[in-house]
């Protein structure tokens, strides 16, 4: 199993103590052998390994958070573990365990917030400079109250990453119906998310009625309650898109054509980081090739008839 450590994590480790970098290296080796050794952090997709600082010289107790994908592990943060004073009563111990869990969840949430903010800032800075038409089509972020209203309407908790993204951008009005994400897909507005989610859940309820009379191998899943649509084929085109699974934090794809739903093996953070990397270094593009038509970002996989002669791939792509 390949274990990756981002530069900002290495920088943090060097600031926490001389022994932290070594402890991080040891944990990385352990994760390569046992990628499931961490415990759920309370946030979808994030696992945490606790490190006893007494095992390493000049090293405090640590909380190391990582995401596990099928072919790799990425260490996303290293932070000092919250300290807890010994307690004489079991009730106090339980309270400390609860506070400790909340502290780890808060730390993981802060890391995800920063990852989303950093990736989106890279994307929007590039758009503002190189594709002002696409930049102008982005909506401003929504309020925390608006996100809470979506949670109430859907009856599920919005993942931290999606909440962070919506606070930065409330949707994409696109240019000629096309958004700025790979495949010319568009970030859905919270209102559009609620409407589409309800539509899909109604479709699933109908299928559930039919599934009761179907053999198990022939039953159809249109939608699951934990799936939150986030990116659509176009600004007003809902024939396909991406959802984030609130139970795992991973993206999946939906389509109204004959394809079934599929796991994208990405979190929102890794998805946006890849978009940012592709725009800043087009030679790294693996899924789609970015280019420009005038001051608008247009992705090569969905060039419309008549656009080919005007489309200019980004230098290095």
Number of C-alpha atoms within 10 A of each C-alpha: 15 15 20 14 16 11 10 12 18 17 12 15 23 14 11 17 14 14 17 27 20 16 22 20 13 11 20 22 15 14 23 16 13 12 21 16 14 18 12 17 22 16 20 18 19 22 22 25 19 18 20 14 17 10 12 15 13 12 21 21 18 22 19 25 24 25 21 19 16 9 9 14 20 18 23 22 22 27 20 18 19 14 10 11 8 9 12 8 9 9 10 13 15 12 13 17 13 11 14 16 16 14 15 23 18 15 21 27 20 15 17 22 18 15 20 24 19 15 21 20 14 18 23 18 15 16 20 14 10 17 21 17 18 23 24 17 16 21 17 14 16 19 14 12 9 17 21 15 15 17 15 12 14 18 11 16 16 20 20 19 25 22 20 23 22 23 17 19 18 21 25 26 23 26 20 8 15 25 30 29 24 21 22 24 24 27 29 28 21 19 16 18 20 18 12 16 20 15 13 17 16 14 14 19 15 12 17 16 10 12 17 10 10 13 8 9 7 9 14 14 14 19 19 12 16 18 24 25 27 21 24 28 24 26 24 15 13 17 12 19 23 25 25 26 22 21 15 15 25 22 22 20 19 22 17 12 8 6 10 12 18 13 14 14 15 18 22 22 23 16 18 22 18 19 25 21 17 22 22 17 14 20 14 16 17 9 12 19 21 26 22 17 17 14 16 23 30 29 23 20 13 15 13 9 7 8 13 11 8 11 19 16 17 17 11 10 15
